[in-house]
Amino acid sequence: MLRTRVIPALLIDGQGLVKTVKFKKPQYIGDASNSCRIYNQMEVDELMLFDIKASSNKKSIQFKMIEKIVSECFMPICYGGGVKSIDDFKTLFRIGVEKVSVSSLMFENKDVIQSAIKIFGSQSIVGVLDVKSSRFLKKKQIYIYNGKKKIQMPIEEAVELIKEIGFGELIVNSIDREGTWTGFDCELVRYFSERLDIPVVALGGAGSKEDIRHAVYEGHASAVALGSMAVFQSKGMGVLIKFPKLNEIKKILE
């Protein structure tokens, strides 16, 4: 059995890192390169970087910034934000990014993603679904552009779209839980885990080590991504770049 991955998920806003709550109220965390160097020292296996304004503000990808971070990191990096073309994929892979994740592109131009998969392989291309519960309809709805635009597609159809595109991995992010420390939406994660034959990563809501266990055993997640837990001492306390050690993760998942 493959070891369950536990991954820091960092948010880029401009030239620095931030942490949001339900995709709002960005709080400055610090310099991206410095934070990544600390994760190097902690021997983190993998890192996720998401530029939260690149797509919604129609900005160009900060290739120089990403290249600098990659050059200083000793772990594989998954980058997402503002990817629109084959040239974007090519440039990101050329500068050393291991995986490229896409969200809005899967609903706006899936042909580009399928072309990238043919060139670079499905293992390098990751889908991201940002999902929020409808207050009135009591159902899950998909959003893009950092939660600003709702997609008129039921999650049942999204499952089929993900299969059709051929992603190698899917990140399921709960907008309702993001930054709240209240635990993952295990029901949402399990919905996709049970219907897809690719790894599903739980994101949004981790507040304790027990939440990691729940995501794996109740949500059937193949991997777990930590946001607040990776950049704060604890809920309501100050910034502290931290991460559970490998032996701690093994104990959590025993």
PyMOL commands that set and color helices and strands:
alter all, ss='L'
color gray80, all
select helices_A, chain A and resi 32-41+63-72+86-94+105-108+110-120+122-124+155-165+186-193+209-217+228-231+246-252
alter helices_A, ss='H'
color red, helices_A
select strands_A, chain A and resi 5-13+16-21+24-31+47-51+77-80+99-102+125-133+140-144+149-151+169-174+200-203+223-226
alter strands_A, ss='S'
color yellow, strands_A
deselect
rebuild
show_as cartoon
